[in-house]
Amino acid sequence: MKNQQLILLSATLAIAIATSPLSSLTNPTLANPTSANPTSENSKTVKAAEPKAGKAVVGKTAKTPAADVVSFASIDAAIAKEEAIKQKKFDKVNAAAQADMAASNYAAAEKKYLEAVDLAESLNGNEQKLLTRTHLADCYLKQKKYKEAEKQYKEAYDTNIQLYRGNYPVLLDDAKGLSEVYKATNRPKEAEKILASATEARKTRYSVAGVDDGDLFATFYQSMREALAKKNNAAVSKMFQYPLSVRWNGNFKRRVTTHTYHTPQEFLADYNTIFTPKITMLFAENPEKDLWCKDQGIMLGGGLAWLTNVQLVKVAGKPTYQIHAMTINDDMPKK
């Protein structure tokens, strides 16, 4: 009798969990109907919520109420809508603050920038946060509020180093602002030191990836983006070092393919396979300030493409960089 009661209790709990709205948060099949097997009858129905006469109902099904299904698409849409509303408000306040700054209405600009900083903190992404703090610091500096300016410049500067390794250009603006604060408060050595540190941070921002001159690489990368935009295939081919290894890591099926190009001619023959419209657009949409790096190489966007083994060379007697290997985290296009 005791065993029968335990069996009945277990069955009842299983049914309650299966039909609970919380189950959709822990079970992706319930949370997203499109992830279920469309040929399976179980993907369309769940067990009845209430057993009859104290016994578990076996084999009977009922349609899942629409309200019980968590739609991740609808959640994403709601989040995107809320983000767009906040972004619109931020843009309006920030533009008003910039107008006040241009008109030398610094007290009015300060109030608006403080509001803009709060809005920026609630938005996705870090660039707006850095820029807005820098602008607020500029506003404080104009009013000779050195203590407040130093705090904002320093926070923006430190965040830039932590997140971007000094890659984001506003780092130099923060350093220059801090140097002005230090000079105004009789700290000339600190002013000199912060400018030197910022210059060094900018230069070595890709050093973890083996690239020691960040400014030289920035020039090289911009030249590559321009050549791709102009469809100057010959110029692009000269920005690689041969033999060149291109690896496609595949997509969902993880079909890894590696091809070695021994000459620029081989590269050009396969140019459209490497630089598909998707990859070409990736370079167009990612300026140098948006690049990220690790010891594996320099990453574009969310990691769709990696520039690896970037080498310092001399071309026509001038130093520049060339790419010795490239990884694309997608399937190799069919020829």
Buried (B, 14 or more C-beta within 10 A) or exposed (E): EEEEEEEBEEBBEEBBEBBBEEBBEEBEBBBBEEEBEEEEEEBEEBBBBEBEEEEBBEEEEEEBEEEBBBBEEEEEEEEEEEBEEBBEBBEEBBEBBBEBBEEEEBEBBBBBBBBBBEBBEEBEEBBBBBBBBBBBBBBBBBBEBBEBBBBBBBBBBEBBBEBBBBBBBBBBBBBBBBBBBBEBEEBEEBBEBBBEBBBEBBBBBBEBBBBEBBEBBBBBBEBBBEBBEEEEBEBBBBBBBBEBBBBBBBEEEEEEEEBEBEEBEBBBEBBEBBBBEEBBEBBEEBEBEBBBBEEEBBBBBEEBBBBBBBEBEEEEEEEBBBBBBBBBBBBBBEE
